[in-house]
Amino acid sequence: MAPSVESQQQQPPVEAENTVNSTRVEDEVPPIKSKVTVVGSGNWGSVAAKLIASNARRLSSFHDEVRMWVFEETLPTGEKLSEVINRTNENVKYLPGIKLGENVVADPDLENAVRDANMLVFVTPHQFMEGICRQIVGKIREDAEAISLIKGMEVKKEGPCMISTLISEQLGINCCVLMGANIANEIAVEKFSEATVGYRKHKEIAEKWVHIFNTSYFMVSAVQDVEGVELCGTLKNVVAIAAGFVDGLEMGNNTKAAIMRIGLREMKAFSKLLFPSVKDTTFFESCGVADLITTCLGGRNRKCAEAFARNGGKRSFDELEAEMLQGQKLQGVSTAKEVYEVLSHRGWLELFPLFSTVHEICIGRLPPSAIVQYSEHTPKFSLVGGSAQFL
């Protein structure tokens, strides 16, 4: 018997219902989750992994697992550092007593650690970054994004190269930066602090980095000024060396405050001479004046510089670093050298007496007491209308 007109008219709704059901099934496909790898496992790298891991577990847009590349070391017990981290959930050498999070996986194989990640967090001593980039170029995802927590710069024949630029150029990926008043051990025990993410063009990428770092005790904001944020984080270590000399010579708080103010002035002028796009407002973010203050009051650069001055400059920074930092690296001394090279090459030494004097003290050319004597030389620049101009 042929189907009735009524039954024929009922067929399309059935097909439409099937289409709707099919669409619902497709809608239920879970979104692609971001996967984070932290490249570096020192004091600050371990704290960064802890912050990220706590957010990765609660945010549905991220994979739970956070890999952390570990430069493999053998501990006095004979065990491998990465194995101990994975067994105890603690970086017993660089961040003892702090649990990183059960979803942190230490990986001594750099290429394996970065292979599946689309968000790469770089936090190693800056002098190692060029070698790290060479090792992983072509080994990372095409859609990878990077952020640098590294405070320093590379000085090449063609001029200074910021670490974020080195990462972008060598790996062919976008790179933001995160800097701020961030003494790692304080953040590790969840004392309140702030940080600044610097980005170039894509605000949505910066906001993604803010989400993965931001916690109730670690407040993160974003500004569109990569060079300004990064140079603040780099140059404040040079000023911290100067502050340490003042402490070691027991010159007092007035002198230290003066050094910090002059240091901030030179930070701003140097940044604007190199990158006129740097914003004045960036120096009032956590990455600017706040980071300068906390680094000059505490931190490894100030601490070692104080010891250097107390010993009259007779013990080298290499010796003090090995004795006092348990494997961590100073950044201020090497950054002072790099800044000095830029100043010398461009004929700017007389414009930056504090920066120049710090380096000359570090290499033994001047005594630590010279940190205040340089003030006889008046800098020949002023900041007018937000840019550095010569008088």
Buried (B, 14 or more C-beta within 10 A) or exposed (E): EEEEEEEEEEEEEEEEEEEEEEEEEEEEEEEEEBBBBBBBBBBBBBBBBBBBBBBBBEBEEBBBBBBBBBBBBEEEEEEBBBBBBBEEBBBBBBBEEBBBBEBBBBBBEBEEBBBEBBBBBBBBBBBBBBEBBEEBEEEBBEEBBBBBBBBBBBBEEEEBBBBBBBBBEBBEBBBBBBBBBBBBBBBBEBEEBBBBBBBBEEEEBBBBBBBBBBBEEBBBBBBBBBBBBBBBBBBBBBBBBBBBBBBBBEBEEEBBBBBBEBBBBBBBBBBBBBBEBBBBEBBEBBBBBBBBBBBBBBBBBBBBBBBBBBBEBEBBBEBBBEEEBEEBBBBBBBBBBBBBBBBEEEEBBEBBBBBBBBBBBBBEEBBBBBBBEBBEBEBEBEEEEEEBEEE
